[in-house]
Amino acid sequence: MSHLKEASTSKAGGWSTGLIVGRFDPPHLGHSFMIEWAAQRCAQLVVFVNSSTSADTAPGELRAGWLANLHPEVHVRQVRHQLWNDWDDEELWAQWMALFRSEWPLAAGPDVVFSSDGYVNEIARRFDAQSIIVDADRVTVPISATQIRESPADHLDQLAPPVRAWVEANWV
């Protein structure tokens, strides 16, 4: 039995396919914790990096590239869009879900959707998947991308080396 097959059949959660959706702007060690935690529980994990030219502070292709390099065991996809968030707008939800379904790279799934934020429950429901909130209070890795964007020099230790180098060169 190959190492890959052993890894994919011995996952703790037993899910075939999982999804994480986020901006990752910028990706930080809390994001990596969540990705690694979820990857241990799914045979295949997909990470959608939402990218909007009207909202990005770090370019979407750069963020997706960092995550793909940091987590080569998962499928990372940049999801380009010009949508906004309004959790009460059904038409907007339909647009988001159509976009997510069009970007889904696997034959089936997702079976589970992971996030540190509560909006995961509605995304999972619309995918007919289970939702798992990971470290919502950010106890394991106490950082958010908002904190980094607001005060990048104070949080460089929460960034992987390639992300840190870019943040230092562009935001500090």
C-alpha positions, 0 to 999 in steps of 0.5 A, a space after each residue: 500500500 502506498 504512503 498516499 493511499 495510507 494517508 488518505 484512508 486513515 484520516 481522523 474525520 473520515 471525510 472524502 472531500 473538504 473545503 476552506 473558503 477565505 480571503 487569506 489577505 494575507 495568509 498567516 499561521 492561523 490559516 496554516 493551522 486550519 488548513 493542516 487541521 482540516 487536511 488531516 481529516 479529509 482525503 482531499 482538501 480544496 482551499 478557495 482563495 477569494 480574490 476581488 480587485 476591489 477588495 484585495 490588499 495583497 494580489 490574489 494570485 500571490 496569496 494563492 501561490 503562497 498557500 499552494 507552496 506552503 500546503 502542497 498536499 491540498 488543492 488551492 484555487 484562486 477564485 476571482 470575483 466582484 461579489 460582496 457579502 450580504 448574508 441576507 441577500 438570496 440572489 447574492 448567495 445564489 451568485 456565490 454558490 454558482 461561483 463556488 460550484 464552477 470552481 470546485 475541482 473534484 468529481 464530488 463534494 465537498 462533504 465538509 466545509 471548514 472555517 474559523 467564522 460562522 458563515 461556514 454554516 450557511 455555505 455548508 448547508 447550501 453544499 449539503 455538507 457538514 460545517 466545522 468551525 476551527 478555533 473560532 476564538 483564535 486561541 490556538 493561533 491568536 491572530 487575524 488577517 485584519 490585525 495584520 493589515 491594520 498593523 503589519 509590523 506588529 505581527 510579522 512573527 505570525 507570517 510564513 517566511 515568504 509572506 513575511 518578506 512580501 509584507 515587510 517589503 510592501 506594507 512596513 
